């Protein structure tokens, strides 16, 4: 296979990239000023897939005095498709991306950051720690999709960046969207206020069907194939427990007032995704999380094609009743029931951007550091399932195993074997 992506970088790409590197360096000590309502906020999107496009539209919808000025993606075709889609959206009149602000390649994030006031990060999770760090160092506000990393070193990096964001007084908002849904906020508040009494056990499930696959093209190098199909390689996604089930784990952590488990014992494997096109990830995980006081949460997730049923649910069992978080309902032990009553629109994807842009306008930065800890919950379970060992919180956080190559280049790709419990060692 060729050692370069399908689309070769042009001389203009080279000049643009070298120029933006210099611009990024100049901005390294820049601290974002407060933005008045009359100021136009420039938005840049890094990662032009479906979620990135959705987030860009929601960002434009959150504040009328915004415009999209830059797009960046590893692949040129993704940039062009994103631009065409966003121009057709309801906010298309504020999509103002010229040829000089389309950036491609592994370094495309640098140009987008230099051109923007607010950066949307929606590239594969493997790249997120580097992108978050670069944006915050440049003094830019950030919307960051979940998860924020694929390994312990990545989580530690983002924890440091969260601290830097506080120092620079920039907002760092997470794409763990359930925390921004009013209905979820309502039931979680009731749990925190003692409605179900003392929590005695928890259960969370994210059982779904299969997801997308981009197929293969003979012109693609191994690296291009993996990046285009990033879901199926643990170094890019962290496996589906990290990429998808993190939503469920974050709800559990939220119910626990962001107190996190001290250890996890998990199992998993591949019973449906046996074809090599599915890379090296598992298709199911089952985990028992344990807190310092002995409280346990039983977690299950799977992505099985053609399975008969799906289940996305979270149950918090208390001494006075059971809260069903996903259904926004509490069943009390006396036979009565409480259910959330909607009072208006409640689009959690839109809500999170509304909060981000309000924080920027008010000069009251928001910092969603919990995204790091919820990511680590997923990583520690994956480590346990891969190795067959019980993994503690501290082991996962301080792990030296770095899944992401130090240097990214077209051509050969990381060779990641399918993990085998009892043979795959914890690192």
Order of alpha helices (4+ residues) and beta strands (2+ residues): alpha-beta-alpha-beta-alpha-beta-alpha-beta-alpha-beta-alpha-beta-alpha-beta-alpha-alpha-alpha-alpha-beta-beta-beta-beta-beta-beta-beta-alpha-alpha-beta-alpha
